Structure formats: structure tokens, C-alpha cells
């Protein structure tokens, strides 16, 4: 049986798998909706069940549902990470911090199956780990009751549904590990639900600050987001939540944030079961924060079995209609211009041909990576077997900028290890400086110049992908074997 949570359903789920923080607000001039409770959500977008059992599905099975499914080897090859991994740069000694709500009770089991299936290194902390294990570690830092079992409810708003976060956890953990196979992973989970009212984003950032101050990791991946307009025009309330990012910068910890999966069409919380669409192009925070590296998404049109060649024949239509193109800007990629943050100095210089960034606005995202579920990655999960959202267990193909962020976190874990364990920390200035050098930009990035992030049926204008930086894919996607050494060199010399 094939079960699909298609895009429209996934967008309805976004305000369902949430926690909130209540803020007072008034109508904002210029037609902006009144600020309401902040809604944050996991930034995976579309998931489809492909096959049961522990053996991954074939590409034929994926093509039969109009998709291609990437495995770790193909993804490593596609972004030219393989030469570094072959040289034994696999993130040894680094710890990737993944921050999610609730967690997943089956993650240790699911990670073991995923690693078995693709020949990845097993992690100490997986199900059945032997005493004296000496490999990379998988650990959890739980904040309170993080059970993902569905909660009893007679008159719910729908915001207590936790299963979407179990899916998020599987995606984040399995694919951070895929890109940095020998790095440790620390899963930080919070007990956030709508009924807790004033706990949501604050829980996340208090937890982040705790692990930063304890020096428990060198890179953070955040696969959650909220429209800036949910923060009462995005001023004091949002600014008061930035403490973890300031702490990360001071401690040389790199922070990534998924840019969102609704293009420029974002929502605020109310009314809960039919959320309000902000009637103009918007971006989501924390990806819009200058202290965070915002990660957008693409359709990845390389061969999903090997990653070595462009495949314009297999599904989806986005690849077939762009013959010879390796990546297309994903229609769901969150991007645009911040209503809160001015253009940071690192965006003053852009590659030739870039979309202009006005001095009064920060451009989002900074970079990109595969995100569309039509060219998605495979995850293995058994947690949803007892949830109300996904009723099959096994292999899924999944998309969203939730896929992009943990993979970039894996790349920086590899870079930190290559740098002798010295953490690169805040990388935004380095990314733009490299991209402003035409020769380095051509070598270090795959510039994505086609596609757009306009959401059909919303009436909200989106943006096209262009040469250089654009509000769909940022500077583009990484050619890791070239980019990571250049990042290291820039950080070490500036």
C-alpha cells in the first residue's frame, strides 16, 4: 500500500505539529495581519510511503510514484563530498546538535536499520550497541516528557499532534549521519505542545544555550521555523529569543536554519484550524536571522542511484522539463527579504548577476541543498506505527528544507574535523566572500539558475532563481570537495 501526505496535506499539518508562544498584538499598518500566537513547525514538507521491511526500495519503486529516491552514496557523490570521505575526513571528533520537539522513541532502532541498509558506520547508542563501543555516538538530551505517543484529546486544537516531529527526527538524524558518518550526533528534544502556551521557541533556545555553554557540539541544525509576522512585527519578542545565536557566535558554533517549505506564502497561527495567510511575500525565522545560515532547497536532478550524472529522464517533471540541468530551484523553498533584519554586511558583495538585496533587508536563504520530496531522500522510520498521521512503517521518500539543513550541518562537521578540530563557527561572511570571487564561486558552488518559489493558488508573488544569489536557493548548493577547504582557509586567515 502506498500512503501519501501530499503537499496540501503537509501544509495543513504545519500548524498542527506545533508549539506556541502567546503575544499580544494589534493590527499593523499596511495591511499586515494582527500579531497572534507564534506558530512554529517542523520544516519537512511532503512524505510518501514507498515500501515496508528493512530493505530499501528500488529506484523503479520510486519512479512508479513519480519520484526519485536518493541514498547516502548518491547524495555524497552528487555534492562531491566523496573525495573528502575517501580521504578519511568524515567528521571524527565533532558533534552535530539536532534540535527538535518530542523526539522519537524508535530512533535508536531506526538508525540501526538505516545504517545496515546503506553500509554506514554504526553509532554507539544505537539499539543493541555492545559494551565498550568505540565508534561515533548517538545520544539524546531530553527536556522533560518528550514522548511522541499521541495524547488523549476530546476538543483539541490539533496542535498536540506529535508524530510529525518523529518524522522530522528520523530525517535529521539519518541524513546528518549520512554526510558526516563518523561525527557524533546529540539529539536535543523539548516537550513543547500548544497546551503549554508560553513554551515553544523559548524551550528550543534555552536548550540550545545549555548545550552550547556546555561545549557539547560544534554545529547546530534547526529544522523548524515561523513566519516573522507572527512576532508582532518582528521586533522585541523575536529579538529576545536570539540569545542562543549570540552565544553560538561567541563560542564558534555554526548554526543552520531551514528556510521553510511554503515559498513566500507563510501563515500565522489563527484561526488554528484554518490559519491566516499573510497577504504578501514573507520569510521565516530563524533562517532569516543574520546569525543563522539559512538553507533553502532544490529539485536534485542527478542520478539518484549514483549521484554521478545528470538524469533528465526519470521523474519528476521538474527535472524532465529542464534537460541537462543538475538542480532546479524548488517551488517550496522559503526565501525572500526579511521584514525584521537589515541587510548584513556580508551580503554587501554578491556574485555577478545576482538578484539585488536592498540595503534595508536581509536576503534569505544563504545557501541551498536538495529539498523536494519529488527528488527526495529515503528515511527509515517505525515510530509512526502508532501515530495518527502515518500508518505504515518502513521506507519513505521525504522532502523539505528539513533535509537541507542537517546535511549542511554534516558538511561543516567534516570541515571542522579537516581543520584539526578547530571550529569554523559563524560561516556567513566566509560563504559570501568566497562567492564574490568569480573563480572560487564557479568551483565551490553549483549555481542554481532555474525554478521559482511562487506558491500556486495563493496570490502571493514569489521569486525566480537567477545567476548568483537569489531568494530561492541563495548562493547555490555545495561542491564540497572544493568549498570546504576554501571555507577553512578563509576562516583561518580572517
Buried (B, 14 or more C-beta within 10 A) or exposed (E): EEBBBEBEEBBBBBBBBBBBBEBEBEEBEEEBBBBBBBBBBBBBBBBBBBBEEBEBBEBEBBBEBEBBBBBBBBBBBBBBBBEBBEEEBBBBBBBBBBBBBBBBBBBBBBBBBBBBBBEBEBBBBBEEBEEEEEBBBBBBBBBEEBBBEBEEEEEBBBBBBBBBBBBBBBBBBBBBBBBBBBBBBBBBBBBBBBBBEEBBBBBBBBBBBBBBEEEBBBBBBBBBBBBBBBBBBBEEBBEEBBBBBEBBBEBBBBBBBBBBBBBBBBBBBBEBEEBBBBBBBBBBBBBBBBBBBBBBBBBBBBBBBEBEEBBBEBBBEBBEEBEEBBBBBBBBBBBBBBBBBEBBEBBEEBBEEBBEBEEEBBBBBBBBBBBBBBBBBBBBBBBBEBBEBBEBBBBBBBBBBBBBBBBBBBBBBBBBBBBEEBBBBBBBBBBBBBBBBEEBBBBBBBBBBBBBBBBEEBEBBBBBBBBBBBBBBBBBBBBBBBBBBBBBEBBEEE
